[in-house]
Amino acid sequence: MKIALICSSCGSRNYSLNKPVHNERLVMKKHCPKCNKHTTHKSSI
């Protein structure tokens, strides 16, 4: 299943990855090119 990671600050979808089907949300610290800093990114599902 392909999911998108959404920046918690600006809401842009910067990263996509394949994830097995689970009901829990994935939360990662990633670099947001729009904010130009490291922010928390959450999965769209």
PDBQT receptor file of N, H, CA, C and O in Angstrom, charges set to zero:
ATOM      1  N   MET A   1       0.847  -1.169   0.000  1.00  0.00    +0.000 N 
ATOM      2  CA  MET A   1       0.000   0.000   0.000  1.00  0.00    +0.000 C 
ATOM      3  C   MET A   1       0.894   1.233   0.000  1.00  0.00    +0.000 C 
ATOM      4  O   MET A   1       1.805   1.339   0.820  1.00  0.00    +0.000 OA
ATOM      5  N   LYS A   2       0.640   2.157  -0.906  1.00  0.00    +0.000 N 
ATOM      6  H   LYS A   2      -0.100   2.071  -1.572  1.00  0.00    +0.000 HD
ATOM      7  CA  LYS A   2       1.436   3.374  -1.006  1.00  0.00    +0.000 C 
ATOM      8  C   LYS A   2       0.771   4.474  -0.185  1.00  0.00    +0.000 C 
ATOM      9  O   LYS A   2      -0.421   4.740  -0.336  1.00  0.00    +0.000 OA
ATOM     10  N   ILE A   3       1.560   5.116   0.692  1.00  0.00    +0.000 N 
ATOM     11  H   ILE A   3       2.528   4.900   0.815  1.00  0.00    +0.000 HD
ATOM     12  CA  ILE A   3       1.036   6.190   1.534  1.00  0.00    +0.000 C 
ATOM     13  C   ILE A   3       1.896   7.436   1.355  1.00  0.00    +0.000 C 
ATOM     14  O   ILE A   3       3.032   7.351   0.888  1.00  0.00    +0.000 OA
ATOM     15  N   ALA A   4       1.356   8.584   1.724  1.00  0.00    +0.000 N 
ATOM     16  H   ALA A   4       0.433   8.653   2.103  1.00  0.00    +0.000 HD
ATOM     17  CA  ALA A   4       2.078   9.848   1.661  1.00  0.00    +0.000 C 
ATOM     18  C   ALA A   4       2.351  10.331   3.075  1.00  0.00    +0.000 C 
ATOM     19  O   ALA A   4       1.549  10.115   3.984  1.00  0.00    +0.000 OA
ATOM     20  N   LEU A   5       3.493  10.988   3.251  1.00  0.00    +0.000 N 
ATOM     21  H   LEU A   5       4.145  11.164   2.513  1.00  0.00    +0.000 HD
ATOM     22  CA  LEU A   5       3.817  11.612   4.535  1.00  0.00    +0.000 C 
ATOM     23  C   LEU A   5       3.540  13.108   4.407  1.00  0.00    +0.000 C 
ATOM     24  O   LEU A   5       4.024  13.770   3.489  1.00  0.00    +0.000 OA
ATOM     25  N   ILE A   6       2.753  13.622   5.348  1.00  0.00    +0.000 N 
ATOM     26  H   ILE A   6       2.360  13.085   6.094  1.00  0.00    +0.000 HD
ATOM     27  CA  ILE A   6       2.296  15.012   5.291  1.00  0.00    +0.000 C 
ATOM     28  C   ILE A   6       2.979  15.808   6.400  1.00  0.00    +0.000 C 
ATOM     29  O   ILE A   6       3.004  15.377   7.553  1.00  0.00    +0.000 OA
ATOM     30  N   CYS A   7       3.530  16.962   6.055  1.00  0.00    +0.000 N 
ATOM     31  H   CYS A   7       3.510  17.313   5.118  1.00  0.00    +0.000 HD
ATOM     32  CA  CYS A   7       4.189  17.841   7.014  1.00  0.00    +0.000 C 
ATOM     33  C   CYS A   7       3.157  18.400   7.987  1.00  0.00    +0.000 C 
ATOM     34  O   CYS A   7       2.096  18.866   7.570  1.00  0.00    +0.000 OA
ATOM     35  N   SER A   8       3.462  18.355   9.279  1.00  0.00    +0.000 N 
ATOM     36  H   SER A   8       4.324  17.977   9.618  1.00  0.00    +0.000 HD
ATOM     37  CA  SER A   8       2.518  18.848  10.285  1.00  0.00    +0.000 C 
ATOM     38  C   SER A   8       2.488  20.381  10.332  1.00  0.00    +0.000 C 
ATOM     39  O   SER A   8       1.520  20.950  10.836  1.00  0.00    +0.000 OA
ATOM     40  N   SER A   9       3.513  21.058   9.826  1.00  0.00    +0.000 N 
ATOM     41  H   SER A   9       4.300  20.595   9.417  1.00  0.00    +0.000 HD
ATOM     42  CA  SER A   9       3.541  22.526   9.859  1.00  0.00    +0.000 C 
ATOM     43  C   SER A   9       2.797  23.149   8.678  1.00  0.00    +0.000 C 
ATOM     44  O   SER A   9       1.914  23.984   8.872  1.00  0.00    +0.000 OA
ATOM     45  N   CYS A  10       3.148  22.748   7.462  1.00  0.00    +0.000 N 
ATOM     46  H   CYS A  10       3.866  22.069   7.304  1.00  0.00    +0.000 HD
ATOM     47  CA  CYS A  10       2.579  23.408   6.284  1.00  0.00    +0.000 C 
ATOM     48  C   CYS A  10       1.549  22.557   5.547  1.00  0.00    +0.000 C 
ATOM     49  O   CYS A  10       0.784  23.085   4.740  1.00  0.00    +0.000 OA
ATOM     50  N   GLY A  11       1.515  21.247   5.808  1.00  0.00    +0.000 N 
ATOM     51  H   GLY A  11       2.136  20.818   6.464  1.00  0.00    +0.000 HD
ATOM     52  CA  GLY A  11       0.520  20.387   5.180  1.00  0.00    +0.000 C 
ATOM     53  C   GLY A  11       0.898  19.867   3.802  1.00  0.00    +0.000 C 
ATOM     54  O   GLY A  11       0.066  19.250   3.137  1.00  0.00    +0.000 OA
ATOM     55  N   SER A  12       2.124  20.095   3.355  1.00  0.00    +0.000 N 
ATOM     56  H   SER A  12       2.800  20.596   3.895  1.00  0.00    +0.000 HD
ATOM     57  CA  SER A  12       2.523  19.596   2.041  1.00  0.00    +0.000 C 
ATOM     58  C   SER A  12       2.876  18.118   2.117  1.00  0.00    +0.000 C 
ATOM     59  O   SER A  12       3.349  17.627   3.142  1.00  0.00    +0.000 OA
ATOM     60  N   ARG A  13       2.638  17.421   1.015  1.00  0.00    +0.000 N 
ATOM     61  H   ARG A  13       2.254  17.820   0.182  1.00  0.00    +0.000 HD
ATOM     62  CA  ARG A  13       2.940  15.992   0.917  1.00  0.00    +0.000 C 
ATOM     63  C   ARG A  13       4.303  15.851   0.264  1.00  0.00    +0.000 C 
ATOM     64  O   ARG A  13       4.440  15.985  -0.952  1.00  0.00    +0.000 OA
ATOM     65  N   ASN A  14       5.325  15.575   1.095  1.00  0.00    +0.000 N 
ATOM     66  H   ASN A  14       5.214  15.466   2.083  1.00  0.00    +0.000 HD
ATOM     67  CA  ASN A  14       6.696  15.575   0.615  1.00  0.00    +0.000 C 
ATOM     68  C   ASN A  14       7.251  14.193   0.294  1.00  0.00    +0.000 C 
ATOM     69  O   ASN A  14       8.082  14.068  -0.605  1.00  0.00    +0.000 OA
ATOM     70  N   TYR A  15       6.828  13.181   0.982  1.00  0.00    +0.000 N 
ATOM     71  H   TYR A  15       6.152  13.283   1.712  1.00  0.00    +0.000 HD
ATOM     72  CA  TYR A  15       7.397  11.847   0.844  1.00  0.00    +0.000 C 
ATOM     73  C   TYR A  15       6.297  10.820   0.620  1.00  0.00    +0.000 C 
ATOM     74  O   TYR A  15       5.181  10.975   1.117  1.00  0.00    +0.000 OA
ATOM     75  N   SER A  16       6.614   9.781  -0.125  1.00  0.00    +0.000 N 
ATOM     76  H   SER A  16       7.520   9.655  -0.528  1.00  0.00    +0.000 HD
ATOM     77  CA  SER A  16       5.701   8.653  -0.272  1.00  0.00    +0.000 C 
ATOM     78  C   SER A  16       6.504   7.373  -0.092  1.00  0.00    +0.000 C 
ATOM     79  O   SER A  16       7.683   7.312  -0.441  1.00  0.00    +0.000 OA
ATOM     80  N   LEU A  17       5.853   6.354   0.454  1.00  0.00    +0.000 N 
ATOM     81  H   LEU A  17       4.895   6.404   0.737  1.00  0.00    +0.000 HD
ATOM     82  CA  LEU A  17       6.523   5.080   0.685  1.00  0.00    +0.000 C 
ATOM     83  C   LEU A  17       5.507   3.959   0.701  1.00  0.00    +0.000 C 
ATOM     84  O   LEU A  17       4.305   4.188   0.833  1.00  0.00    +0.000 OA
ATOM     85  N   ASN A  18       6.008   2.744   0.566  1.00  0.00    +0.000 N 
ATOM     86  H   ASN A  18       6.984   2.558   0.459  1.00  0.00    +0.000 HD
ATOM     87  CA  ASN A  18       5.159   1.561   0.629  1.00  0.00    +0.000 C 
ATOM     88  C   ASN A  18       5.119   1.066   2.061  1.00  0.00    +0.000 C 
ATOM     89  O   ASN A  18       6.158   0.957   2.712  1.00  0.00    +0.000 OA
ATOM     90  N   LYS A  19       3.930   0.765   2.553  1.00  0.00    +0.000 N 
ATOM     91  H   LYS A  19       3.086   0.853   2.023  1.00  0.00    +0.000 HD
ATOM     92  CA  LYS A  19       3.749   0.336   3.938  1.00  0.00    +0.000 C 
ATOM     93  C   LYS A  19       2.749  -0.804   3.965  1.00  0.00    +0.000 C 
ATOM     94  O   LYS A  19       1.735  -0.755   3.269  1.00  0.00    +0.000 OA
ATOM     95  N   PRO A  20       3.020  -1.829   4.759  1.00  0.00    +0.000 N 
ATOM     96  CA  PRO A  20       2.004  -2.870   4.914  1.00  0.00    +0.000 C 
ATOM     97  C   PRO A  20       0.745  -2.303   5.565  1.00  0.00    +0.000 C 
ATOM     98  O   PRO A  20       0.808  -1.302   6.277  1.00  0.00    +0.000 OA
ATOM     99  N   VAL A  21      -0.374  -2.931   5.325  1.00  0.00    +0.000 N 
ATOM    100  H   VAL A  21      -0.425  -3.744   4.746  1.00  0.00    +0.000 HD
ATOM    101  CA  VAL A  21      -1.659  -2.438   5.823  1.00  0.00    +0.000 C 
ATOM    102  C   VAL A  21      -1.725  -2.604   7.343  1.00  0.00    +0.000 C 
ATOM    103  O   VAL A  21      -1.717  -3.725   7.851  1.00  0.00    +0.000 OA
ATOM    104  N   HIS A  22      -1.791  -1.493   8.057  1.00  0.00    +0.000 N 
ATOM    105  H   HIS A  22      -1.797  -0.582   7.645  1.00  0.00    +0.000 HD
ATOM    106  CA  HIS A  22      -1.968  -1.437   9.508  1.00  0.00    +0.000 C 
ATOM    107  C   HIS A  22      -2.905  -0.284   9.806  1.00  0.00    +0.000 C 
ATOM    108  O   HIS A  22      -3.072   0.607   8.974  1.00  0.00    +0.000 OA
ATOM    109  N   ASN A  23      -3.506  -0.286  10.955  1.00  0.00    +0.000 N 
ATOM    110  H   ASN A  23      -3.370  -1.011  11.632  1.00  0.00    +0.000 HD
ATOM    111  CA  ASN A  23      -4.429   0.795  11.319  1.00  0.00    +0.000 C 
ATOM    112  C   ASN A  23      -3.741   1.944  12.042  1.00  0.00    +0.000 C 
ATOM    113  O   ASN A  23      -4.377   2.963  12.311  1.00  0.00    +0.000 OA
ATOM    114  N   GLU A  24      -2.471   1.806  12.361  1.00  0.00    +0.000 N 
ATOM    115  H   GLU A  24      -1.954   0.978  12.143  1.00  0.00    +0.000 HD
ATOM    116  CA  GLU A  24      -1.778   2.852  13.105  1.00  0.00    +0.000 C 
ATOM    117  C   GLU A  24      -1.130   3.855  12.147  1.00  0.00    +0.000 C 
ATOM    118  O   GLU A  24      -0.737   3.502  11.034  1.00  0.00    +0.000 OA
ATOM    119  N   ARG A  25      -1.024   5.100  12.591  1.00  0.00    +0.000 N 
ATOM    120  H   ARG A  25      -1.343   5.387  13.495  1.00  0.00    +0.000 HD
ATOM    121  CA  ARG A  25      -0.394   6.152  11.787  1.00  0.00    +0.000 C 
ATOM    122  C   ARG A  25       1.109   6.136  11.995  1.00  0.00    +0.000 C 
ATOM    123  O   ARG A  25       1.592   5.911  13.105  1.00  0.00    +0.000 OA
ATOM    124  N   LEU A  26       1.824   6.370  10.950  1.00  0.00    +0.000 N 
ATOM    125  H   LEU A  26       1.433   6.553  10.048  1.00  0.00    +0.000 HD
ATOM    126  CA  LEU A  26       3.274   6.434  10.986  1.00  0.00    +0.000 C 
ATOM    127  C   LEU A  26       3.677   7.888  11.218  1.00  0.00    +0.000 C 
ATOM    128  O   LEU A  26       3.174   8.783  10.538  1.00  0.00    +0.000 OA
ATOM    129  N   VAL A  27       4.579   8.135  12.168  1.00  0.00    +0.000 N 
ATOM    130  H   VAL A  27       4.988   7.408  12.720  1.00  0.00    +0.000 HD
ATOM    131  CA  VAL A  27       5.053   9.491  12.480  1.00  0.00    +0.000 C 
ATOM    132  C   VAL A  27       6.569   9.481  12.402  1.00  0.00    +0.000 C 
ATOM    133  O   VAL A  27       7.222   8.665  13.053  1.00  0.00    +0.000 OA
ATOM    134  N   MET A  28       7.137  10.394  11.598  1.00  0.00    +0.000 N 
ATOM    135  H   MET A  28       6.606  11.056  11.070  1.00  0.00    +0.000 HD
ATOM    136  CA  MET A  28       8.590  10.469  11.417  1.00  0.00    +0.000 C 
ATOM    137  C   MET A  28       9.026  11.926  11.393  1.00  0.00    +0.000 C 
ATOM    138  O   MET A  28       8.252  12.808  11.021  1.00  0.00    +0.000 OA
ATOM    139  N   LYS A  29      10.272  12.171  11.792  1.00  0.00    +0.000 N 
ATOM    140  H   LYS A  29      10.901  11.454  12.094  1.00  0.00    +0.000 HD
ATOM    141  CA  LYS A  29      10.869  13.499  11.629  1.00  0.00    +0.000 C 
ATOM    142  C   LYS A  29      11.620  13.491  10.307  1.00  0.00    +0.000 C 
ATOM    143  O   LYS A  29      12.560  12.719  10.123  1.00  0.00    +0.000 OA
ATOM    144  N   LYS A  30      11.197  14.363   9.380  1.00  0.00    +0.000 N 
ATOM    145  H   LYS A  30      10.433  14.991   9.530  1.00  0.00    +0.000 HD
ATOM    146  CA  LYS A  30      11.803  14.456   8.059  1.00  0.00    +0.000 C 
ATOM    147  C   LYS A  30      12.033  15.927   7.723  1.00  0.00    +0.000 C 
ATOM    148  O   LYS A  30      11.465  16.820   8.350  1.00  0.00    +0.000 OA
ATOM    149  N   HIS A  31      12.874  16.156   6.726  1.00  0.00    +0.000 N 
ATOM    150  H   HIS A  31      13.336  15.431   6.217  1.00  0.00    +0.000 HD
ATOM    151  CA  HIS A  31      13.133  17.518   6.262  1.00  0.00    +0.000 C 
ATOM    152  C   HIS A  31      12.031  17.936   5.297  1.00  0.00    +0.000 C 
ATOM    153  O   HIS A  31      11.733  17.222   4.340  1.00  0.00    +0.000 OA
ATOM    154  N   CYS A  32      11.433  19.084   5.547  1.00  0.00    +0.000 N 
ATOM    155  H   CYS A  32      11.675  19.664   6.325  1.00  0.00    +0.000 HD
ATOM    156  CA  CYS A  32      10.407  19.636   4.660  1.00  0.00    +0.000 C 
ATOM    157  C   CYS A  32      11.058  20.706   3.792  1.00  0.00    +0.000 C 
ATOM    158  O   CYS A  32      11.526  21.718   4.314  1.00  0.00    +0.000 OA
ATOM    159  N   PRO A  33      11.098  20.499   2.466  1.00  0.00    +0.000 N 
ATOM    160  CA  PRO A  33      11.708  21.510   1.599  1.00  0.00    +0.000 C 
ATOM    161  C   PRO A  33      10.933  22.825   1.565  1.00  0.00    +0.000 C 
ATOM    162  O   PRO A  33      11.523  23.881   1.335  1.00  0.00    +0.000 OA
ATOM    163  N   LYS A  34       9.628  22.778   1.790  1.00  0.00    +0.000 N 
ATOM    164  H   LYS A  34       9.149  21.920   1.977  1.00  0.00    +0.000 HD
ATOM    165  CA  LYS A  34       8.826  24.004   1.777  1.00  0.00    +0.000 C 
ATOM    166  C   LYS A  34       9.083  24.853   3.020  1.00  0.00    +0.000 C 
ATOM    167  O   LYS A  34       9.208  26.074   2.925  1.00  0.00    +0.000 OA
ATOM    168  N   CYS A  35       9.164  24.198   4.206  1.00  0.00    +0.000 N 
ATOM    169  H   CYS A  35       9.063  23.206   4.283  1.00  0.00    +0.000 HD
ATOM    170  CA  CYS A  35       9.457  24.901   5.459  1.00  0.00    +0.000 C 
ATOM    171  C   CYS A  35      10.958  25.134   5.634  1.00  0.00    +0.000 C 
ATOM    172  O   CYS A  35      11.363  26.017   6.390  1.00  0.00    +0.000 OA
ATOM    173  N   ASN A  36      11.772  24.356   4.951  1.00  0.00    +0.000 N 
ATOM    174  H   ASN A  36      11.443  23.639   4.337  1.00  0.00    +0.000 HD
ATOM    175  CA  ASN A  36      13.229  24.399   5.019  1.00  0.00    +0.000 C 
ATOM    176  C   ASN A  36      13.737  24.106   6.435  1.00  0.00    +0.000 C 
ATOM    177  O   ASN A  36      14.666  24.751   6.922  1.00  0.00    +0.000 OA
ATOM    178  N   LYS A  37      13.099  23.104   7.095  1.00  0.00    +0.000 N 
ATOM    179  H   LYS A  37      12.345  22.580   6.699  1.00  0.00    +0.000 HD
ATOM    180  CA  LYS A  37      13.542  22.652   8.408  1.00  0.00    +0.000 C 
ATOM    181  C   LYS A  37      13.007  21.248   8.656  1.00  0.00    +0.000 C 
ATOM    182  O   LYS A  37      12.149  20.769   7.915  1.00  0.00    +0.000 OA
ATOM    183  N   HIS A  38      13.506  20.592   9.688  1.00  0.00    +0.000 N 
ATOM    184  H   HIS A  38      14.203  20.981  10.290  1.00  0.00    +0.000 HD
ATOM    185  CA  HIS A  38      13.036  19.277  10.070  1.00  0.00    +0.000 C 
ATOM    186  C   HIS A  38      11.727  19.418  10.865  1.00  0.00    +0.000 C 
ATOM    187  O   HIS A  38      11.670  20.121  11.874  1.00  0.00    +0.000 OA
ATOM    188  N   THR A  39      10.685  18.736  10.387  1.00  0.00    +0.000 N 
ATOM    189  H   THR A  39      10.731  18.165   9.567  1.00  0.00    +0.000 HD
ATOM    190  CA  THR A  39       9.385  18.772  11.039  1.00  0.00    +0.000 C 
ATOM    191  C   THR A  39       8.836  17.360  11.173  1.00  0.00    +0.000 C 
ATOM    192  O   THR A  39       9.367  16.417  10.587  1.00  0.00    +0.000 OA
ATOM    193  N   THR A  40       7.780  17.226  11.939  1.00  0.00    +0.000 N 
ATOM    194  H   THR A  40       7.348  17.993  12.415  1.00  0.00    +0.000 HD
ATOM    195  CA  THR A  40       7.120  15.935  12.092  1.00  0.00    +0.000 C 
ATOM    196  C   THR A  40       6.229  15.697  10.880  1.00  0.00    +0.000 C 
ATOM    197  O   THR A  40       5.439  16.562  10.502  1.00  0.00    +0.000 OA
ATOM    198  N   HIS A  41       6.358  14.530  10.277  1.00  0.00    +0.000 N 
ATOM    199  H   HIS A  41       7.000  13.827  10.584  1.00  0.00    +0.000 HD
ATOM    200  CA  HIS A  41       5.527  14.114   9.146  1.00  0.00    +0.000 C 
ATOM    201  C   HIS A  41       4.687  12.929   9.586  1.00  0.00    +0.000 C 
ATOM    202  O   HIS A  41       5.197  11.997  10.207  1.00  0.00    +0.000 OA
ATOM    203  N   LYS A  42       3.389  12.964   9.263  1.00  0.00    +0.000 N 
ATOM    204  H   LYS A  42       2.975  13.722   8.759  1.00  0.00    +0.000 HD
ATOM    205  CA  LYS A  42       2.464  11.881   9.614  1.00  0.00    +0.000 C 
ATOM    206  C   LYS A  42       1.923  11.250   8.345  1.00  0.00    +0.000 C 
ATOM    207  O   LYS A  42       1.781  11.903   7.311  1.00  0.00    +0.000 OA
ATOM    208  N   SER A  43       1.624   9.961   8.450  1.00  0.00    +0.000 N 
ATOM    209  H   SER A  43       1.739   9.430   9.290  1.00  0.00    +0.000 HD
ATOM    210  CA  SER A  43       1.077   9.255   7.286  1.00  0.00    +0.000 C 
ATOM    211  C   SER A  43      -0.349   9.725   7.007  1.00  0.00    +0.000 C 
ATOM    212  O   SER A  43      -1.058  10.171   7.909  1.00  0.00    +0.000 OA
ATOM    213  N   SER A  44      -0.750   9.617   5.761  1.00  0.00    +0.000 N 
ATOM    214  H   SER A  44      -0.174   9.255   5.028  1.00  0.00    +0.000 HD
ATOM    215  CA  SER A  44      -2.070  10.078   5.355  1.00  0.00    +0.000 C 
ATOM    216  C   SER A  44      -3.164   9.105   5.773  1.00  0.00    +0.000 C 
ATOM    217  O   SER A  44      -4.343   9.457   5.741  1.00  0.00    +0.000 OA
ATOM    218  N   ILE A  45      -2.798   7.894   6.164  1.00  0.00    +0.000 N 
ATOM    219  H   ILE A  45      -1.840   7.608   6.190  1.00  0.00    +0.000 HD
ATOM    220  CA  ILE A  45      -3.796   6.895   6.576  1.00  0.00    +0.000 C 
ATOM    221  C   ILE A  45      -3.725   6.663   8.061  1.00  0.00    +0.000 C 
ATOM    222  O   ILE A  45      -4.486   5.857   8.596  1.00  0.00    +0.000 OA
TER     223      ILE A  45
